[in-house]
Amino acid sequence: MNVIFASDHNAEPQDWIVPLQRELPDVRIVNWDDNGPAVDAQLAVVWNPPETLFMRETRLKGVFNLGAGVDALLRLPGLRADLPIVRLEDAGMGVQMAEYVAHALLRASRGFEQYQTLQQQREWAPLPDIQRAQWPVGVMGTGLMGARVAQTLAALEYPVAGWSRRGKDMPGVQRFASPAELPAFLARTRVLVNTLPLTPETRGILCRDTLQQLLPDAYIINVGRGEHLVEDDLLGMMASGHIKGATLDVFAQEPLPSDHPFWAHPGITVTPHVAAASLRDETISQIAAKIRGFLKGEALTGMVSRDLGY
């Protein structure tokens, strides 16, 4: 059986193919060649593959995505509607995302940015003690990543709520579900954390309409997708004072253009899509296990629903 490997990860393809081949000795893994012929692959292991992949390899029986997000993959031409897609689940990303969000929350709620300014002024000035009840957190998206974030912040004794289409019960986390409960979720939230998948329904969900429903002096932490955020609406809400700060890891255009207003905005922290990287060893082990299960006809977790978009 031939497996095509097509990825634009910042690493040599052989750094992935060699260990993956060790895990799967009974298949032949071939690296994608833009100018090469079809290799009659039955399976594909991909991350941001070229548009021509599915038009050239027409006999694929399954696709294994080296990341959790599949929005870009689903937009590729030639992708058959009946082709099974299996996405990566966690692989070290959950704990990283929880760390990232906790760091952003603590910087705001504990006043660490203010302390940095005070240090530069050589001023010893303790700020008022934290009142966690004044920092209710709302996590949009309660999949593996969102659930890990919500439970981590709840363990730090912040008031935490989670919202998603179907909702999810988690200890210490208030549950909100469905579009009908979104206004109530926003109204009790000061720190809004987005971990949603990108779908037609969630594109642009961080807009003036939703942001203005948050509690005053709100903060935004976006670790989902850049297309979730209407950038001009965020800037407008920050100019009005309703949104006090934002930590953004993902953007509609990446890399973020050098002339983008986010770079110089004093209330916005920019990071280059690093909140949660899939760790190579864990990723290879998980994808190999999923391929073995797929070949045996086993039911797999991480199967993508075309209707839901994730």
C-alpha positions as CSV (number, residue, x, y, z in Angstrom):
1,M,0.0,0.0,0.0
2,N,1.2,3.5,-0.9
3,V,0.9,6.4,1.5
4,I,1.5,9.9,0.2
5,F,3.0,12.4,2.6
6,A,2.3,16.1,1.8
7,S,3.1,18.6,4.5
8,D,4.4,22.2,4.7
9,H,5.6,21.8,8.3
10,N,8.9,23.7,9.0
11,A,11.0,20.5,8.9
12,E,12.5,18.3,6.3
13,P,10.0,15.7,5.1
14,Q,12.3,12.9,6.0
15,D,12.2,14.0,9.6
16,W,8.6,12.9,9.5
17,I,8.7,10.1,7.0
18,V,11.5,8.1,8.5
19,P,10.0,7.6,11.9
20,L,6.5,7.2,10.5
21,Q,7.9,4.5,8.2
22,R,9.4,2.7,11.3
23,E,5.9,2.7,12.9
24,L,4.3,1.4,9.7
25,P,6.7,-1.1,8.1
26,D,4.0,-2.7,6.0
27,V,3.2,0.4,3.9
28,R,5.3,2.5,1.5
29,I,5.4,6.2,2.4
30,V,6.2,8.5,-0.5
31,N,6.9,12.2,-0.2
32,W,4.9,14.6,-2.3
33,D,6.6,15.9,-5.4
34,D,5.0,19.0,-7.1
35,N,6.3,17.9,-10.4
36,G,6.1,14.1,-10.0
37,P,3.5,11.6,-11.3
38,A,0.7,10.1,-9.3
39,V,1.9,7.3,-6.9
40,D,-1.5,5.5,-6.8
41,A,-1.7,6.3,-3.0
42,Q,-4.5,4.7,-1.0
43,L,-3.8,6.9,2.1
44,A,-2.5,10.5,2.6
45,V,-0.8,12.1,5.6
46,V,-1.1,15.8,5.2
47,W,-0.7,19.3,6.7
48,N,-1.7,22.2,4.4
49,P,-1.2,20.0,1.3
50,P,-1.0,21.5,-2.2
51,E,-4.2,22.1,-4.1
52,T,-3.4,19.5,-6.7
53,L,-3.1,16.6,-4.2
54,F,-6.6,15.3,-4.5
55,M,-6.8,15.9,-8.2
56,R,-3.7,13.8,-8.8
57,E,-4.2,11.1,-6.2
58,T,-7.7,10.0,-7.1
59,R,-7.7,6.6,-5.5
60,L,-7.3,7.7,-1.9
61,K,-9.4,5.9,0.7
62,G,-8.5,8.0,3.7
63,V,-6.7,11.2,4.8
64,F,-4.9,11.8,8.1
65,N,-4.4,15.4,9.1
66,L,-1.3,16.3,11.1
67,G,-3.2,18.9,13.1
68,A,-6.5,19.5,14.8
69,G,-7.8,22.2,12.4
70,V,-9.2,21.0,9.1
71,D,-10.9,24.2,7.8
72,A,-8.2,24.8,5.1
73,L,-8.2,21.1,4.1
74,L,-11.9,21.1,3.6
75,R,-11.6,24.0,1.1
76,L,-9.2,22.2,-1.2
77,P,-10.5,21.4,-4.7
78,G,-10.9,17.8,-5.7
79,L,-11.5,16.6,-2.1
80,R,-14.2,14.0,-2.5
81,A,-17.2,14.3,-0.3
82,D,-17.1,10.7,0.7
83,L,-13.4,10.6,1.5
84,P,-12.8,9.9,5.3
85,I,-10.7,12.5,7.1
86,V,-9.1,11.8,10.5
87,R,-7.7,14.7,12.4
88,L,-5.0,14.8,15.1
89,E,-6.2,14.9,18.7
90,D,-4.1,16.8,21.2
91,A,-0.5,15.3,20.7
92,G,0.9,17.7,23.4
93,M,-1.2,20.7,22.2
94,G,-3.7,20.8,25.0
95,V,-1.3,21.5,27.8
96,Q,0.5,24.1,25.8
97,M,-2.7,25.9,25.0
98,A,-3.7,25.8,28.6
99,E,-0.3,27.3,29.6
100,Y,-0.7,30.0,27.0
101,V,-4.2,31.1,28.0
102,A,-3.3,30.9,31.7
103,H,-0.3,33.1,31.1
104,A,-2.4,35.7,29.3
105,L,-5.0,35.7,32.0
106,L,-2.5,36.0,34.8
107,R,-0.8,38.9,33.1
108,A,-4.1,40.8,33.1
109,S,-5.6,39.7,36.4
110,R,-2.4,39.9,38.5
111,G,-1.3,43.2,36.9
112,F,2.1,41.9,35.7
113,E,2.2,44.3,32.8
114,Q,1.8,47.1,35.3
115,Y,4.6,45.8,37.5
116,Q,6.8,45.7,34.4
117,T,6.1,49.4,33.9
118,L,6.7,50.1,37.6
119,Q,10.0,48.3,37.4
120,Q,11.2,50.5,34.6
121,Q,10.2,53.5,36.7
122,R,12.1,52.0,39.8
123,E,8.9,52.3,41.7
124,W,7.9,49.8,44.5
125,A,4.1,49.9,44.5
126,P,2.1,46.7,45.3
127,L,-1.2,46.6,43.5
128,P,-4.5,45.6,45.2
129,D,-4.9,41.9,45.9
130,I,-6.6,39.9,43.2
131,Q,-10.3,39.3,43.5
132,R,-11.0,36.3,41.2
133,A,-14.7,36.8,41.3
134,Q,-14.0,40.0,39.2
135,W,-12.4,37.9,36.5
136,P,-15.0,35.5,35.1
137,V,-13.6,33.6,32.2
138,G,-15.7,32.3,29.3
139,V,-14.2,29.6,27.0
140,M,-15.8,29.3,23.5
141,G,-15.3,25.8,22.3
142,T,-15.3,22.7,24.6
143,G,-13.4,20.2,22.5
144,L,-10.2,18.7,23.7
145,M,-8.3,22.0,23.7
146,G,-11.1,24.1,25.1
147,A,-11.9,21.6,27.8
148,R,-8.2,21.5,28.9
149,V,-8.1,25.3,29.1
150,A,-11.4,25.6,31.0
151,Q,-10.4,22.9,33.6
152,T,-7.0,24.4,34.0
153,L,-8.4,27.9,34.8
154,A,-11.1,26.4,37.0
155,A,-8.3,24.7,39.0
156,L,-6.8,28.1,39.6
157,E,-10.2,29.1,41.1
158,Y,-11.3,31.5,38.5
159,P,-15.1,31.5,37.7
160,V,-15.1,29.6,34.4
161,A,-17.9,28.9,31.9
162,G,-17.7,26.9,28.7
163,W,-19.9,27.4,25.6
164,S,-20.3,25.3,22.5
165,R,-23.0,24.2,20.1
166,R,-23.8,21.1,22.1
167,G,-22.3,22.1,25.5
168,K,-20.1,19.9,27.7
169,D,-20.3,19.0,31.4
170,M,-17.0,19.6,33.2
171,P,-16.4,19.8,37.0
172,G,-16.2,23.4,38.2
173,V,-17.2,24.8,34.8
174,Q,-20.6,26.4,34.1
175,R,-22.2,24.9,31.0
176,F,-23.7,26.9,28.2
177,A,-24.9,25.3,25.0
178,S,-26.5,26.3,21.7
179,P,-26.7,29.8,20.0
180,A,-29.7,30.5,22.3
181,E,-27.5,30.5,25.4
182,L,-24.6,32.6,23.8
183,P,-25.9,35.9,25.1
184,A,-26.1,34.7,28.7
185,F,-22.6,33.2,28.4
186,L,-21.2,36.5,27.1
187,A,-23.0,38.6,29.7
188,R,-21.3,36.8,32.6
189,T,-17.8,36.9,30.9
190,R,-15.0,39.4,31.3
191,V,-12.2,37.3,29.8
192,L,-13.3,35.7,26.5
193,V,-11.1,32.8,25.3
194,N,-11.8,31.4,21.8
195,T,-10.8,27.8,21.0
196,L,-13.6,27.2,18.5
197,P,-13.0,25.3,15.2
198,L,-13.4,27.5,12.1
199,T,-16.7,26.7,10.3
200,P,-19.1,28.9,8.3
201,E,-21.1,29.4,11.5
202,T,-18.1,30.5,13.6
203,R,-16.4,32.7,11.1
204,G,-16.5,36.3,12.3
205,I,-18.1,35.3,15.7
206,L,-15.8,37.7,17.6
207,C,-17.4,40.8,16.2
208,R,-18.9,44.0,17.6
209,D,-22.2,42.3,18.3
210,T,-20.7,39.6,20.6
211,L,-17.8,41.8,22.0
212,Q,-20.2,44.5,23.2
213,Q,-22.1,41.9,25.3
214,L,-19.1,41.2,27.5
215,L,-18.6,42.7,30.9
216,P,-16.8,46.1,31.0
217,D,-13.0,46.1,30.8
218,A,-13.1,42.9,28.9
219,Y,-10.1,40.9,27.6
220,I,-9.9,38.7,24.5
221,I,-7.7,35.7,24.1
222,N,-7.9,34.2,20.6
223,V,-6.2,30.8,20.0
224,G,-8.7,29.5,17.6
225,R,-8.4,30.9,14.1
226,G,-7.7,34.4,12.8
227,E,-10.9,34.4,10.8
228,H,-13.0,34.1,14.0
229,L,-12.1,37.7,14.7
230,V,-13.4,40.8,12.9
231,E,-10.3,42.9,13.4
232,D,-11.8,46.3,12.9
233,D,-14.5,45.6,15.4
234,L,-11.9,44.6,18.0
235,L,-10.0,47.9,17.4
236,G,-13.2,49.9,17.6
237,M,-14.2,48.2,20.9
238,M,-10.8,48.9,22.3
239,A,-11.0,52.5,21.2
240,S,-14.3,52.8,23.1
241,G,-12.8,51.4,26.2
242,H,-15.1,48.4,26.5
243,I,-12.3,46.0,25.6
244,K,-9.3,46.7,27.7
245,G,-6.8,44.2,26.2
246,A,-6.3,41.3,23.8
247,T,-3.8,38.5,23.4
248,L,-3.9,37.2,19.8
249,D,-2.0,34.2,18.5
250,V,-3.9,33.7,15.2
251,F,-4.7,36.1,12.4
252,A,-6.6,36.3,9.1
253,Q,-3.3,36.9,7.3
254,E,-0.2,35.1,8.5
255,P,2.5,36.2,8.9
256,L,0.9,39.4,10.2
257,P,1.8,42.3,7.9
258,S,4.4,44.6,9.3
259,D,2.1,47.6,8.9
260,H,-0.8,46.0,10.7
261,P,-2.2,48.2,13.6
262,F,-2.1,45.2,16.0
263,W,1.8,45.4,16.2
264,A,1.9,48.9,17.7
265,H,-1.3,48.8,19.8
266,P,-0.5,49.2,23.5
267,G,-3.4,46.9,24.6
268,I,-2.7,44.0,22.2
269,T,-0.1,41.2,22.6
270,V,0.8,39.5,19.3
271,T,2.4,36.0,19.1
272,P,3.1,34.2,15.8
273,H,0.7,31.2,16.0
274,V,2.7,29.4,18.7
275,A,0.0,28.8,21.4
276,A,0.0,25.0,20.8
277,A,2.3,23.2,18.5
278,S,1.8,19.5,17.7
279,L,4.8,17.7,19.1
280,R,6.4,15.5,16.4
281,D,7.0,12.3,18.3
282,E,3.5,12.3,19.8
283,T,2.0,13.2,16.5
284,I,3.7,10.4,14.6
285,S,2.8,7.9,17.2
286,Q,-0.9,8.9,17.2
287,I,-1.2,9.1,13.4
288,A,0.5,5.7,13.0
289,A,-1.9,4.2,15.5
290,K,-4.9,5.7,13.6
291,I,-3.6,4.4,10.3
292,R,-3.2,0.9,11.8
293,G,-6.7,1.1,13.2
294,F,-8.1,2.3,9.9
295,L,-6.5,-0.5,8.0
296,K,-8.1,-3.0,10.4
297,G,-11.5,-1.4,10.0
298,E,-11.7,-0.2,13.6
299,A,-13.8,2.7,14.7
300,L,-11.5,5.8,15.1
301,T,-11.7,8.9,17.2
302,G,-11.0,12.2,15.5
303,M,-13.2,11.4,12.4
304,V,-14.1,14.7,10.8
305,S,-17.8,15.4,10.2
306,R,-18.3,17.2,6.9
307,D,-21.6,18.6,8.2
308,L,-20.0,20.1,11.3
309,G,-16.7,21.1,9.6
310,Y,-14.5,19.5,12.3
